[in-house]
Amino acid sequence: PHEFLFQPARHGIQSRNPRFRRMAASDLRTWRNLQPPSQETTMKYTLATLIAAISASAFADPLTLQITEVREANGNLMIAIVDSVDAFDDKAPPIASLILPARLGAVSFTTDALPAGDYAVRVMHDVNGNGKLDANFVGMPTEPYGFSNNASGSFGPPKWDAARFSVDSAGTTQTIALSH
């Protein structure tokens, strides 16, 4: 029932933004037809790709995501960055999505590949590694999740307006505390 909250790239980074897409294209071609790599391999490839992409890029609008309240080191953090109401409601693909290995405490990620504009972020901690947000029999999530602005909804995900934030030339930091 809550699979609509997040549909990430199978591995690594996926993006509608051509600048972001070019940075990760070789990594995606390599991973497209492979079985899921181990968590250690995922971490190495993801971090190497992101470090290379970030250091090689010269875009002006940095976004830093700080995911807090990570209570287990198992699984991955699946992150979707969206730029519209339709993308937030899963009627369009996210502008970028990525998978980062979970780490107790907090995980941070910074990119400057996004142009200035309005965005929202969805995060889920896929503790058991099945690629989806698990829910109980009434549809309540059983795995940690969070949204930008720490937005929350009643009887479902928050609305776009509650999670929306602006990225500008001065840069933006979003701290997202996972709900358990």
PyMOL commands that place a pseudoatom at each C-alpha (Angstrom):
pseudoatom trace, name=CA, resn=PRO, resi=1, chain=A, elem=C, hetatm=0, pos=[0.000, 0.000, 0.000]
pseudoatom trace, name=CA, resn=HIS, resi=2, chain=A, elem=C, hetatm=0, pos=[2.874, 2.449, 0.631]
pseudoatom trace, name=CA, resn=GLU, resi=3, chain=A, elem=C, hetatm=0, pos=[5.017, 1.485, -2.352]
pseudoatom trace, name=CA, resn=PHE, resi=4, chain=A, elem=C, hetatm=0, pos=[3.925, 4.775, -3.962]
pseudoatom trace, name=CA, resn=LEU, resi=5, chain=A, elem=C, hetatm=0, pos=[6.110, 6.609, -1.452]
pseudoatom trace, name=CA, resn=PHE, resi=6, chain=A, elem=C, hetatm=0, pos=[9.317, 5.586, -3.121]
pseudoatom trace, name=CA, resn=GLN, resi=7, chain=A, elem=C, hetatm=0, pos=[10.350, 3.917, -6.346]
pseudoatom trace, name=CA, resn=PRO, resi=8, chain=A, elem=C, hetatm=0, pos=[14.127, 4.384, -6.603]
pseudoatom trace, name=CA, resn=ALA, resi=9, chain=A, elem=C, hetatm=0, pos=[16.643, 3.423, -9.211]
pseudoatom trace, name=CA, resn=ARG, resi=10, chain=A, elem=C, hetatm=0, pos=[17.505, -0.276, -8.806]
pseudoatom trace, name=CA, resn=HIS, resi=11, chain=A, elem=C, hetatm=0, pos=[21.163, 0.598, -8.137]
pseudoatom trace, name=CA, resn=GLY, resi=12, chain=A, elem=C, hetatm=0, pos=[23.112, 3.834, -7.923]
pseudoatom trace, name=CA, resn=ILE, resi=13, chain=A, elem=C, hetatm=0, pos=[21.651, 7.052, -9.338]
pseudoatom trace, name=CA, resn=GLN, resi=14, chain=A, elem=C, hetatm=0, pos=[18.779, 7.719, -11.708]
pseudoatom trace, name=CA, resn=SER, resi=15, chain=A, elem=C, hetatm=0, pos=[17.875, 11.203, -12.892]
pseudoatom trace, name=CA, resn=ARG, resi=16, chain=A, elem=C, hetatm=0, pos=[15.772, 13.200, -15.334]
pseudoatom trace, name=CA, resn=ASN, resi=17, chain=A, elem=C, hetatm=0, pos=[18.255, 16.067, -15.059]
pseudoatom trace, name=CA, resn=PRO, resi=18, chain=A, elem=C, hetatm=0, pos=[20.655, 15.758, -18.046]
pseudoatom trace, name=CA, resn=ARG, resi=19, chain=A, elem=C, hetatm=0, pos=[23.638, 17.041, -16.028]
pseudoatom trace, name=CA, resn=PHE, resi=20, chain=A, elem=C, hetatm=0, pos=[22.989, 14.526, -13.255]
pseudoatom trace, name=CA, resn=ARG, resi=21, chain=A, elem=C, hetatm=0, pos=[22.284, 11.767, -15.811]
pseudoatom trace, name=CA, resn=ARG, resi=22, chain=A, elem=C, hetatm=0, pos=[25.616, 12.325, -17.612]
pseudoatom trace, name=CA, resn=MET, resi=23, chain=A, elem=C, hetatm=0, pos=[27.525, 12.081, -14.347]
pseudoatom trace, name=CA, resn=ALA, resi=24, chain=A, elem=C, hetatm=0, pos=[26.104, 8.655, -13.521]
pseudoatom trace, name=CA, resn=ALA, resi=25, chain=A, elem=C, hetatm=0, pos=[25.567, 7.221, -17.023]
pseudoatom trace, name=CA, resn=SER, resi=26, chain=A, elem=C, hetatm=0, pos=[28.591, 4.923, -17.047]
pseudoatom trace, name=CA, resn=ASP, resi=27, chain=A, elem=C, hetatm=0, pos=[27.741, 3.582, -13.604]
pseudoatom trace, name=CA, resn=LEU, resi=28, chain=A, elem=C, hetatm=0, pos=[24.130, 2.882, -14.631]
pseudoatom trace, name=CA, resn=ARG, resi=29, chain=A, elem=C, hetatm=0, pos=[25.159, 1.132, -17.873]
pseudoatom trace, name=CA, resn=THR, resi=30, chain=A, elem=C, hetatm=0, pos=[27.477, -1.103, -15.866]
pseudoatom trace, name=CA, resn=TRP, resi=31, chain=A, elem=C, hetatm=0, pos=[24.849, -1.998, -13.261]
pseudoatom trace, name=CA, resn=ARG, resi=32, chain=A, elem=C, hetatm=0, pos=[21.726, -2.160, -15.441]
pseudoatom trace, name=CA, resn=ASN, resi=33, chain=A, elem=C, hetatm=0, pos=[21.770, -5.946, -16.062]
pseudoatom trace, name=CA, resn=LEU, resi=34, chain=A, elem=C, hetatm=0, pos=[23.600, -7.201, -12.994]
pseudoatom trace, name=CA, resn=GLN, resi=35, chain=A, elem=C, hetatm=0, pos=[22.275, -8.819, -9.862]
pseudoatom trace, name=CA, resn=PRO, resi=36, chain=A, elem=C, hetatm=0, pos=[22.242, -6.568, -6.800]
pseudoatom trace, name=CA, resn=PRO, resi=37, chain=A, elem=C, hetatm=0, pos=[25.782, -6.121, -5.478]
pseudoatom trace, name=CA, resn=SER, resi=38, chain=A, elem=C, hetatm=0, pos=[26.751, -6.644, -1.867]
pseudoatom trace, name=CA, resn=GLN, resi=39, chain=A, elem=C, hetatm=0, pos=[26.318, -3.740, 0.539]
pseudoatom trace, name=CA, resn=GLU, resi=40, chain=A, elem=C, hetatm=0, pos=[30.090, -3.209, 0.615]
pseudoatom trace, name=CA, resn=THR, resi=41, chain=A, elem=C, hetatm=0, pos=[30.311, -3.129, -3.187]
pseudoatom trace, name=CA, resn=THR, resi=42, chain=A, elem=C, hetatm=0, pos=[27.297, -0.801, -3.396]
pseudoatom trace, name=CA, resn=MET, resi=43, chain=A, elem=C, hetatm=0, pos=[28.906, 1.572, -0.920]
pseudoatom trace, name=CA, resn=LYS, resi=44, chain=A, elem=C, hetatm=0, pos=[32.234, 1.592, -2.804]
pseudoatom trace, name=CA, resn=TYR, resi=45, chain=A, elem=C, hetatm=0, pos=[30.655, 2.199, -6.226]
pseudoatom trace, name=CA, resn=THR, resi=46, chain=A, elem=C, hetatm=0, pos=[28.129, 4.736, -4.965]
pseudoatom trace, name=CA, resn=LEU, resi=47, chain=A, elem=C, hetatm=0, pos=[30.653, 6.733, -2.976]
pseudoatom trace, name=CA, resn=ALA, resi=48, chain=A, elem=C, hetatm=0, pos=[33.276, 6.606, -5.748]
pseudoatom trace, name=CA, resn=THR, resi=49, chain=A, elem=C, hetatm=0, pos=[30.729, 7.698, -8.357]
pseudoatom trace, name=CA, resn=LEU, resi=50, chain=A, elem=C, hetatm=0, pos=[29.345, 10.480, -6.172]
pseudoatom trace, name=CA, resn=ILE, resi=51, chain=A, elem=C, hetatm=0, pos=[32.776, 11.768, -5.175]
pseudoatom trace, name=CA, resn=ALA, resi=52, chain=A, elem=C, hetatm=0, pos=[33.918, 11.783, -8.808]
pseudoatom trace, name=CA, resn=ALA, resi=53, chain=A, elem=C, hetatm=0, pos=[30.684, 13.406, -9.965]
pseudoatom trace, name=CA, resn=ILE, resi=54, chain=A, elem=C, hetatm=0, pos=[30.693, 16.060, -7.283]
pseudoatom trace, name=CA, resn=SER, resi=55, chain=A, elem=C, hetatm=0, pos=[34.374, 16.931, -7.683]
pseudoatom trace, name=CA, resn=ALA, resi=56, chain=A, elem=C, hetatm=0, pos=[34.094, 17.043, -11.482]
pseudoatom trace, name=CA, resn=SER, resi=57, chain=A, elem=C, hetatm=0, pos=[30.979, 19.179, -11.537]
pseudoatom trace, name=CA, resn=ALA, resi=58, chain=A, elem=C, hetatm=0, pos=[30.832, 22.944, -11.404]
pseudoatom trace, name=CA, resn=PHE, resi=59, chain=A, elem=C, hetatm=0, pos=[27.153, 23.572, -10.759]
pseudoatom trace, name=CA, resn=ALA, resi=60, chain=A, elem=C, hetatm=0, pos=[26.266, 26.374, -8.418]
pseudoatom trace, name=CA, resn=ASP, resi=61, chain=A, elem=C, hetatm=0, pos=[23.396, 25.196, -6.271]
pseudoatom trace, name=CA, resn=PRO, resi=62, chain=A, elem=C, hetatm=0, pos=[24.528, 22.738, -3.577]
pseudoatom trace, name=CA, resn=LEU, resi=63, chain=A, elem=C, hetatm=0, pos=[22.011, 20.613, -1.700]
pseudoatom trace, name=CA, resn=THR, resi=64, chain=A, elem=C, hetatm=0, pos=[23.119, 18.765, 1.416]
pseudoatom trace, name=CA, resn=LEU, resi=65, chain=A, elem=C, hetatm=0, pos=[20.912, 16.037, 2.839]
pseudoatom trace, name=CA, resn=GLN, resi=66, chain=A, elem=C, hetatm=0, pos=[21.487, 14.885, 6.407]
pseudoatom trace, name=CA, resn=ILE, resi=67, chain=A, elem=C, hetatm=0, pos=[19.467, 11.789, 7.275]
pseudoatom trace, name=CA, resn=THR, resi=68, chain=A, elem=C, hetatm=0, pos=[19.296, 11.312, 11.053]
pseudoatom trace, name=CA, resn=GLU, resi=69, chain=A, elem=C, hetatm=0, pos=[17.718, 8.789, 13.428]
pseudoatom trace, name=CA, resn=VAL, resi=70, chain=A, elem=C, hetatm=0, pos=[19.234, 5.840, 11.537]
pseudoatom trace, name=CA, resn=ARG, resi=71, chain=A, elem=C, hetatm=0, pos=[18.884, 3.158, 14.226]
pseudoatom trace, name=CA, resn=GLU, resi=72, chain=A, elem=C, hetatm=0, pos=[20.170, 0.142, 12.273]
pseudoatom trace, name=CA, resn=ALA, resi=73, chain=A, elem=C, hetatm=0, pos=[23.176, -0.326, 10.003]
pseudoatom trace, name=CA, resn=ASN, resi=74, chain=A, elem=C, hetatm=0, pos=[21.346, -3.008, 7.978]
pseudoatom trace, name=CA, resn=GLY, resi=75, chain=A, elem=C, hetatm=0, pos=[20.019, -2.282, 4.489]
pseudoatom trace, name=CA, resn=ASN, resi=76, chain=A, elem=C, hetatm=0, pos=[20.094, 0.907, 2.476]
pseudoatom trace, name=CA, resn=LEU, resi=77, chain=A, elem=C, hetatm=0, pos=[18.715, 4.419, 2.588]
pseudoatom trace, name=CA, resn=MET, resi=78, chain=A, elem=C, hetatm=0, pos=[16.693, 4.978, -0.569]
pseudoatom trace, name=CA, resn=ILE, resi=79, chain=A, elem=C, hetatm=0, pos=[16.403, 8.659, -1.450]
pseudoatom trace, name=CA, resn=ALA, resi=80, chain=A, elem=C, hetatm=0, pos=[14.246, 10.344, -4.093]
pseudoatom trace, name=CA, resn=ILE, resi=81, chain=A, elem=C, hetatm=0, pos=[14.658, 14.020, -4.980]
pseudoatom trace, name=CA, resn=VAL, resi=82, chain=A, elem=C, hetatm=0, pos=[11.562, 15.355, -6.741]
pseudoatom trace, name=CA, resn=ASP, resi=83, chain=A, elem=C, hetatm=0, pos=[10.834, 18.675, -8.391]
pseudoatom trace, name=CA, resn=SER, resi=84, chain=A, elem=C, hetatm=0, pos=[7.054, 18.707, -8.838]
pseudoatom trace, name=CA, resn=VAL, resi=85, chain=A, elem=C, hetatm=0, pos=[3.742, 17.718, -7.279]
pseudoatom trace, name=CA, resn=ASP, resi=86, chain=A, elem=C, hetatm=0, pos=[3.393, 14.911, -9.844]
pseudoatom trace, name=CA, resn=ALA, resi=87, chain=A, elem=C, hetatm=0, pos=[6.812, 13.472, -9.015]
pseudoatom trace, name=CA, resn=PHE, resi=88, chain=A, elem=C, hetatm=0, pos=[6.097, 13.740, -5.290]
pseudoatom trace, name=CA, resn=ASP, resi=89, chain=A, elem=C, hetatm=0, pos=[2.851, 11.791, -5.820]
pseudoatom trace, name=CA, resn=ASP, resi=90, chain=A, elem=C, hetatm=0, pos=[4.653, 9.190, -8.015]
pseudoatom trace, name=CA, resn=LYS, resi=91, chain=A, elem=C, hetatm=0, pos=[2.870, 10.299, -11.185]
pseudoatom trace, name=CA, resn=ALA, resi=92, chain=A, elem=C, hetatm=0, pos=[6.241, 11.296, -12.691]
pseudoatom trace, name=CA, resn=PRO, resi=93, chain=A, elem=C, hetatm=0, pos=[9.788, 10.041, -12.056]
pseudoatom trace, name=CA, resn=PRO, resi=94, chain=A, elem=C, hetatm=0, pos=[12.008, 11.803, -9.514]
pseudoatom trace, name=CA, resn=ILE, resi=95, chain=A, elem=C, hetatm=0, pos=[14.643, 14.199, -10.831]
pseudoatom trace, name=CA, resn=ALA, resi=96, chain=A, elem=C, hetatm=0, pos=[17.215, 12.034, -9.013]
pseudoatom trace, name=CA, resn=SER, resi=97, chain=A, elem=C, hetatm=0, pos=[17.207, 8.954, -6.832]
pseudoatom trace, name=CA, resn=LEU, resi=98, chain=A, elem=C, hetatm=0, pos=[20.027, 7.218, -5.069]
pseudoatom trace, name=CA, resn=ILE, resi=99, chain=A, elem=C, hetatm=0, pos=[20.761, 4.392, -2.693]
pseudoatom trace, name=CA, resn=LEU, resi=100, chain=A, elem=C, hetatm=0, pos=[23.207, 4.856, 0.173]
pseudoatom trace, name=CA, resn=PRO, resi=101, chain=A, elem=C, hetatm=0, pos=[24.292, 2.194, 2.667]
pseudoatom trace, name=CA, resn=ALA, resi=102, chain=A, elem=C, hetatm=0, pos=[22.747, 2.710, 6.092]
pseudoatom trace, name=CA, resn=ARG, resi=103, chain=A, elem=C, hetatm=0, pos=[25.031, 3.729, 8.927]
pseudoatom trace, name=CA, resn=LEU, resi=104, chain=A, elem=C, hetatm=0, pos=[24.092, 4.072, 12.591]
pseudoatom trace, name=CA, resn=GLY, resi=105, chain=A, elem=C, hetatm=0, pos=[23.330, 7.635, 13.578]
pseudoatom trace, name=CA, resn=ALA, resi=106, chain=A, elem=C, hetatm=0, pos=[23.346, 9.803, 10.476]
pseudoatom trace, name=CA, resn=VAL, resi=107, chain=A, elem=C, hetatm=0, pos=[24.170, 9.699, 6.773]
pseudoatom trace, name=CA, resn=SER, resi=108, chain=A, elem=C, hetatm=0, pos=[24.999, 12.795, 4.705]
pseudoatom trace, name=CA, resn=PHE, resi=109, chain=A, elem=C, hetatm=0, pos=[25.038, 13.452, 0.980]
pseudoatom trace, name=CA, resn=THR, resi=110, chain=A, elem=C, hetatm=0, pos=[25.854, 16.653, -0.945]
pseudoatom trace, name=CA, resn=THR, resi=111, chain=A, elem=C, hetatm=0, pos=[25.323, 17.416, -4.612]
pseudoatom trace, name=CA, resn=ASP, resi=112, chain=A, elem=C, hetatm=0, pos=[25.635, 20.559, -6.680]
pseudoatom trace, name=CA, resn=ALA, resi=113, chain=A, elem=C, hetatm=0, pos=[24.033, 19.036, -9.782]
pseudoatom trace, name=CA, resn=LEU, resi=114, chain=A, elem=C, hetatm=0, pos=[20.622, 20.601, -9.170]
pseudoatom trace, name=CA, resn=PRO, resi=115, chain=A, elem=C, hetatm=0, pos=[19.649, 23.953, -10.651]
pseudoatom trace, name=CA, resn=ALA, resi=116, chain=A, elem=C, hetatm=0, pos=[17.946, 26.519, -8.430]
pseudoatom trace, name=CA, resn=GLY, resi=117, chain=A, elem=C, hetatm=0, pos=[14.303, 25.645, -7.869]
pseudoatom trace, name=CA, resn=ASP, resi=118, chain=A, elem=C, hetatm=0, pos=[11.774, 23.918, -5.639]
pseudoatom trace, name=CA, resn=TYR, resi=119, chain=A, elem=C, hetatm=0, pos=[12.310, 20.321, -4.548]
pseudoatom trace, name=CA, resn=ALA, resi=120, chain=A, elem=C, hetatm=0, pos=[11.135, 17.764, -2.009]
pseudoatom trace, name=CA, resn=VAL, resi=121, chain=A, elem=C, hetatm=0, pos=[12.908, 14.656, -0.715]
pseudoatom trace, name=CA, resn=ARG, resi=122, chain=A, elem=C, hetatm=0, pos=[11.516, 11.254, 0.237]
pseudoatom trace, name=CA, resn=VAL, resi=123, chain=A, elem=C, hetatm=0, pos=[13.688, 8.832, 2.214]
pseudoatom trace, name=CA, resn=MET, resi=124, chain=A, elem=C, hetatm=0, pos=[13.086, 5.286, 3.358]
pseudoatom trace, name=CA, resn=HIS, resi=125, chain=A, elem=C, hetatm=0, pos=[15.362, 2.926, 5.227]
pseudoatom trace, name=CA, resn=ASP, resi=126, chain=A, elem=C, hetatm=0, pos=[15.000, -0.436, 3.503]
pseudoatom trace, name=CA, resn=VAL, resi=127, chain=A, elem=C, hetatm=0, pos=[16.190, -2.409, 6.526]
pseudoatom trace, name=CA, resn=ASN, resi=128, chain=A, elem=C, hetatm=0, pos=[15.539, -5.871, 5.065]
pseudoatom trace, name=CA, resn=GLY, resi=129, chain=A, elem=C, hetatm=0, pos=[16.835, -5.069, 1.556]
pseudoatom trace, name=CA, resn=ASN, resi=130, chain=A, elem=C, hetatm=0, pos=[13.683, -6.016, -0.359]
pseudoatom trace, name=CA, resn=GLY, resi=131, chain=A, elem=C, hetatm=0, pos=[13.546, -2.721, -2.288]
pseudoatom trace, name=CA, resn=LYS, resi=132, chain=A, elem=C, hetatm=0, pos=[10.228, -1.481, -0.914]
pseudoatom trace, name=CA, resn=LEU, resi=133, chain=A, elem=C, hetatm=0, pos=[8.713, 0.167, 2.127]
pseudoatom trace, name=CA, resn=ASP, resi=134, chain=A, elem=C, hetatm=0, pos=[7.154, -2.627, 4.158]
pseudoatom trace, name=CA, resn=ALA, resi=135, chain=A, elem=C, hetatm=0, pos=[3.809, -2.027, 5.851]
pseudoatom trace, name=CA, resn=ASN, resi=136, chain=A, elem=C, hetatm=0, pos=[1.618, -3.833, 8.358]
pseudoatom trace, name=CA, resn=PHE, resi=137, chain=A, elem=C, hetatm=0, pos=[-1.862, -5.220, 7.644]
pseudoatom trace, name=CA, resn=VAL, resi=138, chain=A, elem=C, hetatm=0, pos=[-3.503, -1.773, 7.900]
pseudoatom trace, name=CA, resn=GLY, resi=139, chain=A, elem=C, hetatm=0, pos=[-0.939, -0.116, 5.638]
pseudoatom trace, name=CA, resn=MET, resi=140, chain=A, elem=C, hetatm=0, pos=[1.192, 1.632, 8.256]
pseudoatom trace, name=CA, resn=PRO, resi=141, chain=A, elem=C, hetatm=0, pos=[4.913, 1.574, 7.382]
pseudoatom trace, name=CA, resn=THR, resi=142, chain=A, elem=C, hetatm=0, pos=[6.998, -0.864, 9.408]
pseudoatom trace, name=CA, resn=GLU, resi=143, chain=A, elem=C, hetatm=0, pos=[10.323, 0.509, 8.145]
pseudoatom trace, name=CA, resn=PRO, resi=144, chain=A, elem=C, hetatm=0, pos=[11.716, 3.991, 8.884]
pseudoatom trace, name=CA, resn=TYR, resi=145, chain=A, elem=C, hetatm=0, pos=[10.899, 6.797, 6.435]
pseudoatom trace, name=CA, resn=GLY, resi=146, chain=A, elem=C, hetatm=0, pos=[11.067, 10.578, 6.253]
pseudoatom trace, name=CA, resn=PHE, resi=147, chain=A, elem=C, hetatm=0, pos=[10.417, 13.642, 4.126]
pseudoatom trace, name=CA, resn=SER, resi=148, chain=A, elem=C, hetatm=0, pos=[12.101, 16.995, 3.619]
pseudoatom trace, name=CA, resn=ASN, resi=149, chain=A, elem=C, hetatm=0, pos=[11.147, 19.628, 6.193]
pseudoatom trace, name=CA, resn=ASN, resi=150, chain=A, elem=C, hetatm=0, pos=[10.351, 16.616, 8.410]
pseudoatom trace, name=CA, resn=ALA, resi=151, chain=A, elem=C, hetatm=0, pos=[6.870, 16.925, 6.935]
pseudoatom trace, name=CA, resn=SER, resi=152, chain=A, elem=C, hetatm=0, pos=[4.255, 14.420, 8.023]
pseudoatom trace, name=CA, resn=GLY, resi=153, chain=A, elem=C, hetatm=0, pos=[0.783, 13.649, 6.800]
pseudoatom trace, name=CA, resn=SER, resi=154, chain=A, elem=C, hetatm=0, pos=[-2.278, 12.339, 8.520]
pseudoatom trace, name=CA, resn=PHE, resi=155, chain=A, elem=C, hetatm=0, pos=[-3.344, 8.924, 7.232]
pseudoatom trace, name=CA, resn=GLY, resi=156, chain=A, elem=C, hetatm=0, pos=[-0.736, 8.931, 4.458]
pseudoatom trace, name=CA, resn=PRO, resi=157, chain=A, elem=C, hetatm=0, pos=[2.251, 10.851, 3.182]
pseudoatom trace, name=CA, resn=PRO, resi=158, chain=A, elem=C, hetatm=0, pos=[2.476, 14.638, 3.530]
pseudoatom trace, name=CA, resn=LYS, resi=159, chain=A, elem=C, hetatm=0, pos=[1.467, 17.004, 0.764]
pseudoatom trace, name=CA, resn=TRP, resi=160, chain=A, elem=C, hetatm=0, pos=[3.989, 18.550, -1.663]
pseudoatom trace, name=CA, resn=ASP, resi=161, chain=A, elem=C, hetatm=0, pos=[3.597, 21.988, -0.055]
pseudoatom trace, name=CA, resn=ALA, resi=162, chain=A, elem=C, hetatm=0, pos=[4.612, 20.632, 3.367]
pseudoatom trace, name=CA, resn=ALA, resi=163, chain=A, elem=C, hetatm=0, pos=[7.755, 18.932, 2.039]
pseudoatom trace, name=CA, resn=ARG, resi=164, chain=A, elem=C, hetatm=0, pos=[8.778, 21.535, -0.583]
pseudoatom trace, name=CA, resn=PHE, resi=165, chain=A, elem=C, hetatm=0, pos=[11.917, 23.625, -0.106]
pseudoatom trace, name=CA, resn=SER, resi=166, chain=A, elem=C, hetatm=0, pos=[13.978, 25.893, -2.350]
pseudoatom trace, name=CA, resn=VAL, resi=167, chain=A, elem=C, hetatm=0, pos=[17.535, 25.362, -3.527]
pseudoatom trace, name=CA, resn=ASP, resi=168, chain=A, elem=C, hetatm=0, pos=[19.280, 28.622, -4.357]
pseudoatom trace, name=CA, resn=SER, resi=169, chain=A, elem=C, hetatm=0, pos=[22.783, 29.795, -5.157]
pseudoatom trace, name=CA, resn=ALA, resi=170, chain=A, elem=C, hetatm=0, pos=[23.635, 30.010, -1.457]
pseudoatom trace, name=CA, resn=GLY, resi=171, chain=A, elem=C, hetatm=0, pos=[22.974, 26.303, -1.081]
pseudoatom trace, name=CA, resn=THR, resi=172, chain=A, elem=C, hetatm=0, pos=[20.482, 24.431, 1.043]
pseudoatom trace, name=CA, resn=THR, resi=173, chain=A, elem=C, hetatm=0, pos=[20.732, 21.866, 3.828]
pseudoatom trace, name=CA, resn=GLN, resi=174, chain=A, elem=C, hetatm=0, pos=[17.844, 19.560, 4.649]
pseudoatom trace, name=CA, resn=THR, resi=175, chain=A, elem=C, hetatm=0, pos=[17.993, 17.505, 7.839]
pseudoatom trace, name=CA, resn=ILE, resi=176, chain=A, elem=C, hetatm=0, pos=[15.511, 14.645, 7.719]
pseudoatom trace, name=CA, resn=ALA, resi=177, chain=A, elem=C, hetatm=0, pos=[14.825, 12.666, 10.893]
pseudoatom trace, name=CA, resn=LEU, resi=178, chain=A, elem=C, hetatm=0, pos=[13.544, 9.191, 10.072]
pseudoatom trace, name=CA, resn=SER, resi=179, chain=A, elem=C, hetatm=0, pos=[10.178, 8.244, 11.599]
pseudoatom trace, name=CA, resn=HIS, resi=180, chain=A, elem=C, hetatm=0, pos=[10.109, 4.851, 13.266]
for i in range(1, 180): cmd.bond("trace and resi %d" % i, "trace and resi %d" % (i + 1))
show_as sticks, trace
zoom trace
